[in-house]
């Protein structure tokens, strides 16, 4: 076969633009939930911990899809897998838009969670069909539009949920995903599948998703339903058994979903522990702030609707997007250790301050901005450090491991925040007591403080 015949078909501007618009629609669908979560809890009649599950089911799916998306793309062709994943996402968006109750909405969120695989597949396709220089520009465009979609979703969730119904905030972005997927399928050249060196670790995928799901559901049941010590112990035993089974499978798999042997390297396990701590504290604050915004103004809340909450959360979304892009630069300029220490101190001080100062909306807005900056810079710095601390051929494994850790940390923080609100309810109103928020902010601050201990005891792994 001649060199010309073997060369991949180049993608045109319109097909790359369609990938970017698809990323924009996906970012929008992913982000509509945060400002609208209090409204969803009211209309569905669910507790804060059950509400936390709505977003966490998407995160759980994303955590298990992310490591296998690239392998699926190699096995069957990136374009084909991307289109199929978008069909699943579209089904989930439409199901969520028609959901009459919490279980159906949770199923819709599970299906939507496979959107996490769209970004790595898009990057693979861009790299296959463009030159190296063009690929860098195209990847930047896709990432920027995905981030921009997050801001769009934060803004439109309120007008759609309050002007029409919360169902429409899922349906409209889903329509955009369907249309852009059709355009991508028509315009983007096919990429031939390649013979994979190994199969996909489906047992690992099932066991990790089961571990996370049982943990989240168990936390809801223990805090909300007041399970007996025996039942709570059974839940803990089930989580431990699933987690142990997952570790055993991953250690024996020829091509594990998450290469746990990578954790034997100090730089990697240091980065994973720190990522887990940083994201857990940030996840708690991220969940608690909209809940506090939405509580009635005749008490200690603010009585804001979904539209107002979206506007108040927008500065934090912008700050997070900017900080995500400068974390690696900050680590090179000031050193990874300095970046992590400052980020942990900022998060700790902000969370502890919120425990005492949460009577004005600007205090909460500022807190979201500060914690978003600290988490964004810290996570990106850790990701960059991990990527450069391993061999080139292990970069994908290392970054994938950190991305899974990041998702798990956020999910755990959100669920713990919901559990704390469920555990301290005012009997007169049926709403979380102010002390529940105080406890939540203090716990978030202590989690951030624990990062300082981790940094202290992993000195060598946190030097730039």
The 8 nearest C-alpha neighbors of each residue, nearest first, counted from 0:
[[1, 4, 5, 2, 3, 6, 7, 8],
 [2, 0, 4, 3, 5, 6, 7, 8],
 [1, 3, 5, 4, 6, 0, 7, 8],
 [4, 2, 6, 1, 5, 0, 7, 8],
 [3, 5, 1, 2, 6, 0, 7, 8],
 [6, 4, 2, 3, 1, 7, 0, 8],
 [5, 7, 3, 4, 2, 8, 1, 9],
 [8, 6, 128, 9, 5, 127, 190, 4],
 [9, 7, 128, 188, 10, 6, 189, 190],
 [10, 8, 128, 129, 7, 11, 188, 127],
 [9, 11, 128, 187, 188, 14, 8, 129],
 [12, 10, 13, 14, 9, 15, 187, 186],
 [11, 13, 15, 14, 16, 10, 17, 137],
 [12, 14, 16, 11, 15, 17, 186, 10],
 [13, 15, 17, 187, 186, 16, 11, 12],
 [16, 14, 18, 12, 17, 13, 19, 11],
 [15, 17, 13, 19, 14, 18, 12, 20],
 [16, 18, 14, 20, 19, 15, 183, 13],
 [19, 17, 21, 15, 16, 20, 22, 14],
 [18, 20, 141, 16, 22, 17, 21, 144],
 [19, 21, 23, 17, 22, 18, 16, 24],
 [20, 22, 18, 24, 19, 23, 179, 176],
 [23, 21, 145, 25, 19, 20, 24, 144],
 [22, 24, 148, 145, 144, 20, 26, 21],
 [25, 23, 27, 21, 22, 26, 172, 176],
 [26, 24, 22, 28, 27, 23, 29, 21],
 [27, 25, 148, 149, 145, 29, 23, 24],
 [26, 28, 152, 148, 149, 24, 25, 30],
 [29, 27, 25, 172, 26, 30, 31, 24],
 [28, 30, 26, 27, 31, 25, 149, 32],
 [29, 31, 152, 149, 27, 32, 28, 153],
 [32, 30, 152, 156, 153, 28, 33, 29],
 [31, 33, 35, 30, 36, 34, 29, 54],
 [32, 34, 36, 35, 31, 30, 153, 289],
 [35, 33, 309, 308, 305, 36, 32, 289],
 [36, 34, 32, 305, 38, 33, 37, 39],
 [35, 37, 39, 38, 33, 32, 34, 40],
 [38, 36, 40, 39, 35, 290, 293, 41],
 [39, 37, 41, 35, 40, 36, 42, 305],
 [40, 38, 36, 42, 41, 37, 43, 35],
 [39, 41, 45, 37, 43, 38, 44, 42],
 [42, 40, 44, 38, 39, 43, 37, 45],
 [41, 43, 39, 44, 40, 38, 45, 37],
 [42, 44, 40, 41, 45, 39, 100, 101],
 [43, 45, 41, 42, 40, 46, 39, 101],
 [46, 44, 40, 43, 49, 50, 47, 41],
 [45, 47, 49, 48, 50, 40, 421, 44],
 [46, 48, 50, 417, 49, 51, 421, 420],
 [49, 47, 417, 51, 418, 50, 46, 219],
 [50, 48, 52, 46, 51, 47, 45, 219],
 [49, 51, 47, 52, 48, 53, 40, 46],
 [52, 50, 48, 49, 53, 414, 54, 417],
 [51, 53, 55, 49, 50, 54, 56, 48],
 [54, 52, 50, 51, 55, 105, 56, 108],
 [55, 53, 52, 56, 57, 51, 58, 32],
 [54, 56, 52, 58, 57, 410, 53, 59],
 [55, 57, 59, 109, 58, 54, 53, 52],
 [58, 56, 112, 108, 109, 55, 60, 59],
 [57, 59, 55, 61, 56, 60, 62, 406],
 [60, 58, 56, 62, 61, 57, 55, 208],
 [61, 59, 112, 57, 62, 63, 58, 109],
 [60, 62, 58, 112, 64, 115, 59, 63],
 [63, 61, 403, 59, 60, 64, 65, 406],
 [62, 64, 60, 61, 204, 65, 66, 208],
 [65, 63, 61, 67, 62, 66, 68, 116],
 [64, 66, 116, 68, 67, 63, 62, 61],
 [67, 65, 64, 68, 399, 256, 63, 69],
 [68, 66, 70, 64, 69, 65, 71, 256],
 [69, 67, 116, 71, 65, 70, 66, 64],
 [68, 70, 72, 71, 67, 120, 73, 119],
 [71, 69, 73, 67, 72, 68, 74, 199],
 [72, 70, 74, 68, 69, 73, 75, 67],
 [71, 73, 77, 76, 69, 70, 74, 75],
 [74, 72, 70, 192, 193, 76, 71, 75],
 [73, 75, 71, 192, 72, 193, 195, 76],
 [76, 74, 192, 72, 73, 71, 80, 79],
 [77, 75, 192, 72, 73, 191, 79, 190],
 [78, 76, 72, 80, 79, 120, 81, 124],
 [79, 77, 81, 80, 76, 189, 82, 190],
 [78, 80, 82, 76, 81, 77, 83, 75],
 [81, 79, 83, 77, 82, 78, 72, 84],
 [82, 80, 78, 84, 83, 79, 77, 117],
 [81, 83, 85, 79, 80, 84, 78, 86],
 [84, 82, 86, 80, 85, 81, 79, 87],
 [83, 85, 87, 81, 86, 82, 80, 88],
 [84, 86, 88, 82, 87, 83, 89, 81],
 [85, 87, 83, 89, 84, 88, 90, 82],
 [86, 88, 90, 84, 85, 89, 110, 91],
 [89, 87, 111, 85, 91, 90, 86, 110],
 [90, 88, 92, 86, 91, 87, 173, 85],
 [89, 91, 87, 93, 88, 92, 94, 86],
 [92, 90, 107, 110, 111, 94, 88, 89],
 [93, 91, 89, 95, 94, 173, 90, 169],
 [92, 94, 96, 90, 95, 91, 170, 89],
 [95, 93, 91, 107, 97, 96, 92, 98],
 [94, 96, 107, 104, 98, 92, 93, 97],
 [95, 97, 166, 93, 169, 170, 94, 98],
 [98, 96, 94, 95, 93, 99, 166, 104],
 [97, 99, 95, 104, 103, 100, 96, 94],
 [100, 98, 97, 103, 101, 104, 43, 102],
 [101, 99, 98, 103, 102, 43, 104, 105],
 [100, 102, 104, 103, 105, 43, 99, 98],
 [103, 101, 105, 104, 100, 106, 98, 99],
 [104, 102, 106, 98, 105, 101, 100, 107],
 [103, 105, 95, 107, 101, 98, 106, 102],
 [106, 104, 108, 102, 107, 103, 53, 101],
 [107, 105, 109, 103, 108, 104, 102, 110],
 [106, 108, 91, 95, 104, 94, 110, 105],
 [109, 107, 111, 105, 57, 110, 106, 56],
 [108, 110, 106, 57, 112, 56, 107, 111],
 [111, 109, 91, 107, 112, 108, 88, 87],
 [110, 112, 88, 108, 91, 109, 113, 114],
 [111, 113, 57, 60, 61, 114, 109, 110],
 [112, 114, 115, 111, 61, 116, 64, 110],
 [115, 113, 112, 116, 117, 111, 88, 84],
 [116, 114, 61, 113, 117, 65, 112, 118],
 [115, 117, 68, 65, 114, 118, 113, 119],
 [118, 116, 120, 114, 115, 119, 121, 81],
 [117, 119, 121, 120, 116, 122, 115, 22],
 [120, 118, 122, 121, 117, 116, 123, 69],
 [121, 119, 123, 117, 118, 122, 77, 69],
 [122, 120, 118, 124, 119, 123, 117, 125],
 [121, 123, 119, 125, 120, 124, 126, 138],
 [122, 124, 120, 126, 121, 125, 127, 119],
 [125, 123, 127, 121, 126, 122, 120, 128],
 [124, 126, 122, 128, 127, 123, 134, 129],
 [125, 127, 123, 124, 134, 129, 128, 122],
 [128, 126, 124, 125, 129, 123, 7, 190],
 [127, 129, 9, 10, 125, 126, 8, 7],
 [130, 128, 126, 134, 133, 125, 127, 9],
 [129, 131, 133, 132, 134, 126, 128, 127],
 [132, 130, 134, 133, 135, 129, 126, 136],
 [133, 131, 134, 135, 130, 136, 129, 137],
 [132, 134, 130, 136, 135, 131, 129, 137],
 [135, 133, 137, 131, 132, 136, 126, 129],
 [136, 134, 138, 132, 133, 137, 139, 131],
 [135, 137, 139, 133, 134, 138, 140, 132],
 [136, 138, 140, 134, 139, 135, 133, 141],
 [139, 137, 141, 135, 140, 136, 134, 142],
 [138, 140, 136, 142, 137, 141, 143, 135],
 [139, 141, 137, 143, 138, 142, 144, 136],
 [140, 142, 19, 138, 144, 143, 139, 22],
 [143, 141, 145, 139, 144, 140, 138, 146],
 [144, 142, 140, 146, 145, 141, 139, 147],
 [143, 145, 147, 23, 141, 146, 142, 148],
 [146, 144, 23, 22, 26, 148, 142, 147],
 [147, 145, 149, 143, 148, 144, 142, 26],
 [148, 146, 144, 150, 149, 145, 143, 151],
 [147, 149, 26, 27, 23, 151, 145, 146],
 [148, 150, 26, 27, 30, 146, 152, 147],
 [149, 151, 153, 147, 148, 152, 154, 316],
 [152, 150, 148, 154, 153, 149, 27, 155],
 [153, 151, 27, 31, 30, 149, 155, 154],
 [152, 154, 309, 150, 151, 31, 156, 155],
 [153, 155, 151, 152, 309, 156, 310, 150],
 [156, 154, 152, 157, 158, 153, 159, 151],
 [157, 155, 31, 159, 168, 154, 153, 152],
 [306, 156, 158, 305, 160, 159, 155, 161],
 [159, 157, 162, 161, 155, 160, 306, 156],
 [158, 160, 162, 163, 156, 157, 168, 161],
 [161, 159, 165, 164, 157, 163, 158, 162],
 [160, 162, 158, 159, 163, 157, 164, 305],
 [163, 161, 159, 158, 160, 164, 157, 165],
 [164, 162, 159, 160, 161, 167, 165, 158],
 [165, 163, 160, 166, 167, 161, 159, 162],
 [164, 166, 160, 167, 168, 159, 163, 161],
 [165, 167, 96, 164, 168, 169, 97, 170],
 [168, 166, 170, 169, 165, 164, 171, 159],
 [167, 169, 165, 166, 156, 159, 170, 171],
 [170, 168, 96, 167, 92, 166, 171, 172],
 [169, 171, 167, 173, 96, 93, 168, 172],
 [170, 172, 174, 173, 167, 169, 168, 175],
 [173, 171, 175, 174, 28, 24, 170, 169],
 [174, 172, 176, 170, 171, 175, 92, 89],
 [173, 175, 177, 171, 176, 172, 170, 178],
 [174, 176, 172, 178, 173, 177, 24, 179],
 [177, 175, 173, 179, 174, 178, 24, 180],
 [176, 178, 174, 180, 175, 179, 173, 181],
 [177, 179, 175, 181, 180, 176, 174, 182],
 [180, 178, 182, 176, 181, 21, 177, 183],
 [179, 181, 183, 177, 182, 178, 176, 184],
 [182, 180, 184, 178, 179, 183, 185, 177],
 [181, 183, 179, 185, 180, 184, 186, 178],
 [184, 182, 180, 186, 185, 187, 181, 17],
 [185, 183, 181, 182, 186, 187, 180, 82],
 [186, 184, 182, 183, 187, 181, 188, 14],
 [185, 187, 14, 183, 184, 182, 188, 13],
 [186, 188, 14, 183, 184, 185, 10, 189],
 [189, 187, 10, 8, 186, 190, 9, 128],
 [190, 188, 78, 191, 187, 76, 79, 8],
 [189, 191, 76, 188, 77, 192, 78, 124],
 [190, 192, 76, 189, 193, 75, 77, 73],
 [193, 191, 76, 75, 73, 74, 190, 194],
 [194, 192, 73, 74, 195, 191, 76, 75],
 [193, 195, 74, 196, 192, 73, 197, 75],
 [196, 194, 197, 74, 193, 73, 198, 70],
 [195, 197, 194, 198, 254, 193, 74, 70],
 [198, 196, 195, 254, 199, 253, 194, 70],
 [197, 199, 200, 254, 195, 196, 253, 70],
 [198, 200, 201, 254, 197, 67, 70, 256],
 [199, 201, 203, 256, 255, 202, 204, 254],
 [200, 202, 204, 203, 199, 205, 256, 206],
 [203, 201, 205, 204, 200, 206, 248, 245],
 [202, 204, 206, 201, 200, 205, 245, 207],
 [203, 205, 201, 202, 207, 206, 63, 208],
 [206, 204, 202, 208, 203, 207, 209, 201],
 [205, 207, 209, 203, 245, 208, 204, 210],
 [208, 206, 210, 209, 204, 205, 203, 245],
 [207, 209, 211, 205, 210, 206, 212, 204],
 [210, 208, 206, 212, 207, 211, 213, 205],
 [211, 209, 207, 241, 213, 208, 238, 212],
 [210, 212, 214, 208, 209, 213, 215, 207],
 [211, 213, 209, 215, 214, 210, 208, 216],
 [212, 214, 216, 210, 215, 211, 217, 209],
 [213, 215, 217, 211, 212, 216, 238, 218],
 [216, 214, 218, 212, 217, 213, 211, 219],
 [217, 215, 219, 213, 218, 214, 212, 220],
 [216, 218, 214, 220, 219, 215, 213, 234],
 [217, 219, 215, 221, 216, 220, 214, 222],
 [220, 218, 216, 217, 222, 48, 221, 223],
 [221, 219, 217, 224, 223, 218, 222, 216],
 [220, 222, 226, 218, 225, 219, 223, 224],
 [223, 221, 219, 422, 220, 418, 225, 224],
 [224, 222, 220, 219, 225, 421, 221, 422],
 [225, 223, 220, 226, 221, 222, 219, 227],
 [224, 226, 221, 223, 222, 227, 220, 231],
 [227, 225, 221, 224, 230, 231, 228, 220],
 [226, 228, 230, 229, 231, 225, 221, 232],
 [227, 229, 231, 230, 232, 226, 233, 225],
 [228, 230, 232, 227, 231, 233, 226, 234],
 [231, 229, 233, 227, 232, 228, 226, 234],
 [232, 230, 228, 234, 233, 229, 226, 227],
 [231, 233, 235, 229, 230, 234, 228, 236],
 [232, 234, 230, 236, 231, 235, 237, 229],
 [235, 233, 237, 231, 232, 236, 217, 238],
 [234, 236, 232, 238, 233, 237, 239, 231],
 [237, 235, 233, 239, 234, 238, 240, 232],
 [238, 236, 234, 240, 235, 239, 233, 241],
 [239, 237, 235, 241, 236, 240, 210, 214],
 [238, 240, 236, 242, 237, 241, 243, 235],
 [239, 241, 237, 243, 238, 242, 236, 244],
 [242, 240, 244, 238, 210, 243, 239, 245],
 [241, 243, 245, 239, 244, 240, 210, 238],
 [244, 242, 240, 246, 245, 241, 239, 247],
 [243, 245, 241, 247, 242, 246, 240, 248],
 [244, 246, 242, 248, 206, 243, 247, 203],
 [245, 247, 249, 243, 244, 248, 250, 242],
 [248, 246, 244, 250, 245, 249, 243, 251],
 [249, 247, 245, 251, 246, 250, 252, 244],
 [250, 248, 255, 246, 252, 251, 247, 245],
 [249, 251, 247, 248, 252, 246, 259, 255],
 [250, 252, 248, 249, 247, 253, 255, 246],
 [253, 251, 255, 249, 254, 250, 248, 200],
 [252, 254, 255, 251, 197, 198, 200, 250],
 [255, 253, 252, 197, 200, 256, 198, 199],
 [256, 254, 252, 249, 257, 258, 200, 253],
 [255, 257, 200, 66, 203, 258, 254, 67],
 [258, 256, 255, 259, 400, 249, 66, 396],
 [259, 257, 260, 255, 261, 256, 249, 396],
 [258, 260, 261, 262, 257, 250, 249, 263],
 [261, 259, 262, 258, 263, 250, 264, 257],
 [260, 262, 259, 263, 258, 264, 267, 397],
 [263, 261, 268, 264, 260, 259, 267, 265],
 [264, 262, 261, 260, 265, 268, 267, 259],
 [263, 265, 262, 267, 266, 261, 268, 260],
 [266, 264, 267, 268, 269, 460, 263, 262],
 [265, 267, 460, 269, 264, 268, 270, 385],
 [268, 266, 270, 269, 265, 264, 262, 271],
 [267, 269, 262, 271, 270, 265, 266, 272],
 [268, 270, 266, 272, 267, 271, 265, 460],
 [269, 271, 267, 273, 268, 272, 381, 274],
 [270, 272, 268, 274, 273, 269, 401, 275],
 [273, 271, 275, 269, 274, 270, 268, 276],
 [272, 274, 276, 270, 275, 271, 277, 269],
 [273, 275, 271, 277, 272, 276, 405, 270],
 [274, 276, 408, 272, 273, 278, 277, 404],
 [275, 277, 273, 279, 274, 278, 450, 272],
 [278, 276, 274, 279, 280, 275, 273, 374],
 [277, 279, 408, 281, 409, 275, 280, 276],
 [280, 278, 412, 408, 409, 282, 276, 281],
 [281, 279, 443, 283, 282, 278, 277, 446],
 [280, 282, 278, 284, 283, 279, 285, 277],
 [283, 281, 412, 409, 413, 285, 279, 280],
 [282, 284, 412, 413, 416, 286, 280, 281],
 [283, 285, 287, 281, 286, 282, 288, 280],
 [286, 284, 282, 283, 287, 288, 281, 367],
 [285, 287, 283, 284, 413, 288, 282, 289],
 [286, 288, 284, 290, 285, 289, 283, 291],
 [287, 289, 291, 290, 286, 285, 284, 292],
 [290, 288, 292, 291, 287, 293, 34, 286],
 [291, 289, 287, 293, 288, 292, 37, 294],
 [290, 292, 288, 289, 293, 294, 300, 287],
 [293, 291, 289, 301, 290, 303, 294, 300],
 [292, 294, 302, 303, 290, 291, 301, 289],
 [293, 295, 300, 302, 291, 292, 301, 296],
 [296, 294, 302, 300, 297, 301, 298, 293],
 [295, 297, 301, 302, 300, 298, 299, 294],
 [298, 296, 295, 299, 300, 301, 302, 294],
 [299, 297, 296, 300, 295, 294, 301, 433],
 [298, 300, 296, 297, 433, 301, 358, 295],
 [301, 299, 294, 296, 295, 291, 298, 292],
 [300, 302, 296, 292, 303, 295, 294, 293],
 [301, 303, 295, 296, 293, 294, 300, 292],
 [304, 302, 293, 301, 292, 307, 308, 305],
 [303, 305, 307, 306, 308, 293, 302, 157],
 [304, 306, 157, 308, 35, 307, 34, 309],
 [157, 307, 305, 309, 308, 304, 158, 310],
 [308, 306, 310, 309, 304, 305, 303, 311],
 [307, 309, 305, 311, 306, 310, 34, 312],
 [310, 308, 34, 153, 312, 306, 307, 154],
 [311, 309, 307, 313, 308, 312, 154, 306],
 [310, 312, 308, 309, 313, 364, 307, 314],
 [313, 311, 309, 315, 310, 314, 308, 316],
 [312, 314, 316, 310, 315, 311, 309, 317],
 [315, 313, 317, 316, 312, 318, 368, 311],
 [314, 316, 368, 318, 367, 313, 317, 312],
 [317, 315, 313, 319, 314, 318, 320, 150],
 [316, 318, 314, 320, 315, 319, 313, 321],
 [319, 317, 315, 321, 316, 320, 372, 368],
 [318, 320, 371, 316, 322, 372, 317, 321],
 [319, 321, 317, 323, 318, 322, 316, 146],
 [322, 320, 318, 324, 323, 319, 317, 325],
 [321, 323, 375, 376, 319, 372, 325, 324],
 [324, 322, 375, 320, 321, 376, 325, 326],
 [323, 325, 322, 321, 326, 320, 327, 379],
 [326, 324, 328, 322, 327, 323, 329, 376],
 [327, 325, 376, 380, 379, 329, 328, 323],
 [326, 328, 380, 330, 329, 325, 383, 379],
 [327, 329, 325, 331, 326, 330, 332, 380],
 [330, 328, 332, 326, 327, 331, 333, 325],
 [329, 331, 335, 334, 327, 328, 333, 332],
 [332, 330, 328, 329, 334, 333, 327, 463],
 [331, 333, 329, 330, 334, 328, 327, 335],
 [334, 332, 330, 329, 331, 337, 338, 335],
 [335, 333, 330, 463, 337, 331, 336, 332],
 [336, 334, 330, 463, 338, 337, 462, 461],
 [335, 337, 461, 339, 338, 462, 334, 340],
 [338, 336, 340, 339, 334, 335, 341, 333],
 [339, 337, 335, 341, 336, 340, 342, 330],
 [340, 338, 342, 336, 337, 341, 377, 343],
 [339, 341, 337, 343, 342, 338, 336, 344],
 [340, 342, 344, 338, 343, 339, 345, 337],
 [343, 341, 373, 339, 345, 340, 344, 338],
 [342, 344, 340, 346, 447, 345, 341, 347],
 [345, 343, 347, 341, 342, 346, 348, 340],
 [346, 344, 342, 348, 343, 347, 349, 341],
 [347, 345, 349, 343, 370, 344, 348, 350],
 [346, 348, 444, 344, 447, 350, 349, 345],
 [349, 347, 345, 351, 346, 350, 344, 352],
 [350, 348, 352, 346, 347, 351, 345, 366],
 [349, 351, 444, 353, 440, 347, 352, 348],
 [350, 352, 354, 348, 353, 441, 444, 349],
 [353, 351, 349, 354, 350, 355, 356, 348],
 [354, 352, 356, 350, 355, 351, 357, 349],
 [353, 355, 437, 351, 352, 440, 356, 441],
 [354, 356, 353, 352, 357, 351, 437, 358],
 [357, 355, 353, 352, 358, 354, 362, 359],
 [358, 356, 353, 359, 362, 355, 363, 354],
 [357, 359, 356, 360, 299, 362, 300, 301],
 [360, 358, 361, 362, 357, 363, 356, 301],
 [359, 361, 363, 362, 364, 358, 357, 301],
 [362, 360, 364, 363, 359, 365, 366, 311],
 [361, 363, 365, 360, 359, 364, 366, 357],
 [362, 364, 366, 360, 361, 365, 367, 357],
 [365, 363, 361, 367, 366, 362, 311, 360],
 [366, 364, 368, 362, 363, 367, 361, 369],
 [365, 367, 363, 369, 364, 368, 349, 370],
 [366, 368, 315, 364, 370, 365, 369, 371],
 [369, 367, 315, 365, 371, 366, 370, 318],
 [370, 368, 366, 372, 371, 367, 365, 373],
 [369, 371, 373, 346, 367, 372, 368, 374],
 [372, 370, 319, 368, 374, 369, 373, 375],
 [371, 373, 375, 322, 369, 319, 370, 374],
 [372, 374, 342, 370, 376, 371, 375, 377],
 [375, 373, 377, 371, 372, 376, 378, 370],
 [376, 374, 323, 322, 372, 378, 377, 319],
 [375, 377, 326, 322, 379, 373, 323, 374],
 [376, 378, 374, 380, 375, 379, 339, 373],
 [379, 377, 381, 375, 380, 376, 374, 382],
 [378, 380, 326, 382, 376, 381, 377, 323],
 [379, 381, 327, 326, 383, 377, 378, 382],
 [382, 380, 384, 378, 379, 383, 270, 385],
 [381, 383, 379, 385, 380, 384, 378, 386],
 [382, 384, 386, 380, 381, 385, 327, 379],
 [383, 385, 381, 387, 382, 386, 388, 380],
 [386, 384, 388, 382, 387, 383, 381, 267],
 [387, 385, 383, 394, 384, 388, 389, 382],
 [386, 388, 384, 385, 389, 383, 390, 394],
 [387, 389, 385, 386, 384, 266, 390, 267],
 [390, 388, 387, 393, 386, 394, 391, 385],
 [389, 391, 393, 392, 394, 388, 387, 386],
 [390, 392, 394, 393, 389, 387, 386, 395],
 [391, 393, 390, 394, 395, 389, 396, 397],
 [394, 392, 390, 396, 391, 395, 389, 397],
 [395, 393, 397, 386, 391, 396, 392, 398],
 [394, 396, 398, 397, 393, 399, 392, 386],
 [395, 397, 399, 393, 394, 398, 400, 258],
 [398, 396, 394, 400, 399, 395, 393, 386],
 [397, 399, 401, 395, 400, 396, 394, 402],
 [400, 398, 402, 396, 401, 397, 395, 66],
 [401, 399, 397, 403, 398, 402, 396, 257],
 [400, 402, 404, 398, 399, 403, 271, 405],
 [401, 403, 405, 399, 404, 400, 398, 406],
 [402, 404, 62, 406, 400, 405, 401, 407],
 [405, 403, 401, 407, 402, 406, 275, 408],
 [404, 406, 402, 408, 403, 407, 274, 275],
 [407, 405, 403, 409, 408, 404, 62, 58],
 [406, 408, 410, 404, 405, 409, 411, 403],
 [409, 407, 279, 275, 278, 405, 411, 406],
 [408, 410, 282, 279, 278, 412, 406, 411],
 [411, 409, 407, 413, 55, 408, 412, 414],
 [410, 412, 414, 408, 409, 413, 415, 407],
 [413, 411, 279, 283, 282, 409, 415, 410],
 [414, 412, 283, 282, 416, 410, 411, 415],
 [413, 415, 417, 411, 416, 412, 51, 418],
 [414, 416, 418, 412, 417, 413, 411, 419],
 [417, 415, 283, 413, 419, 414, 418, 439],
 [416, 418, 48, 47, 414, 420, 415, 419],
 [417, 419, 415, 421, 48, 416, 420, 222],
 [420, 418, 422, 416, 421, 417, 435, 415],
 [421, 419, 417, 435, 431, 418, 422, 423],
 [422, 420, 418, 419, 423, 223, 222, 424],
 [421, 423, 419, 420, 222, 418, 424, 223],
 [424, 422, 435, 421, 420, 431, 432, 419],
 [425, 423, 431, 432, 430, 429, 426, 421],
 [424, 426, 432, 429, 427, 430, 428, 431],
 [427, 425, 429, 428, 424, 430, 432, 431],
 [426, 428, 425, 429, 430, 424, 432, 431],
 [429, 427, 430, 425, 426, 424, 431, 432],
 [428, 430, 426, 425, 424, 427, 431, 432],
 [431, 429, 428, 424, 425, 432, 426, 294],
 [432, 430, 424, 420, 425, 423, 435, 433],
 [433, 431, 425, 424, 434, 435, 423, 430],
 [432, 434, 435, 436, 437, 431, 299, 425],
 [433, 435, 437, 432, 436, 438, 423, 431],
 [436, 434, 438, 420, 433, 432, 437, 423],
 [437, 435, 439, 438, 433, 434, 440, 420],
 [436, 438, 354, 434, 440, 439, 435, 441],
 [439, 437, 435, 441, 436, 440, 434, 442],
 [438, 440, 436, 442, 437, 441, 416, 435],
 [439, 441, 443, 350, 437, 442, 354, 438],
 [440, 442, 444, 438, 443, 351, 439, 437],
 [441, 443, 445, 439, 444, 440, 438, 446],
 [444, 442, 280, 440, 446, 441, 445, 350],
 [445, 443, 347, 350, 441, 447, 442, 446],
 [444, 446, 448, 442, 447, 443, 449, 441],
 [445, 447, 443, 449, 448, 444, 280, 442],
 [448, 446, 444, 347, 450, 445, 343, 449],
 [447, 449, 445, 450, 446, 451, 347, 444],
 [448, 450, 452, 446, 451, 447, 445, 453],
 [451, 449, 453, 448, 447, 452, 454, 276],
 [452, 450, 454, 449, 448, 453, 455, 340],
 [453, 451, 455, 449, 450, 454, 456, 448],
 [452, 454, 450, 456, 455, 451, 457, 449],
 [455, 453, 451, 457, 452, 456, 458, 450],
 [454, 456, 452, 453, 457, 458, 451, 450],
 [455, 457, 453, 454, 458, 452, 459, 451],
 [458, 456, 454, 460, 455, 459, 453, 461],
 [459, 457, 461, 460, 455, 456, 454, 462],
 [458, 460, 461, 457, 462, 266, 265, 456],
 [461, 459, 266, 457, 458, 462, 269, 265],
 [462, 460, 336, 458, 459, 335, 463, 457],
 [461, 463, 336, 335, 460, 459, 334, 458],
 [462, 334, 335, 461, 330, 331, 336, 384]]
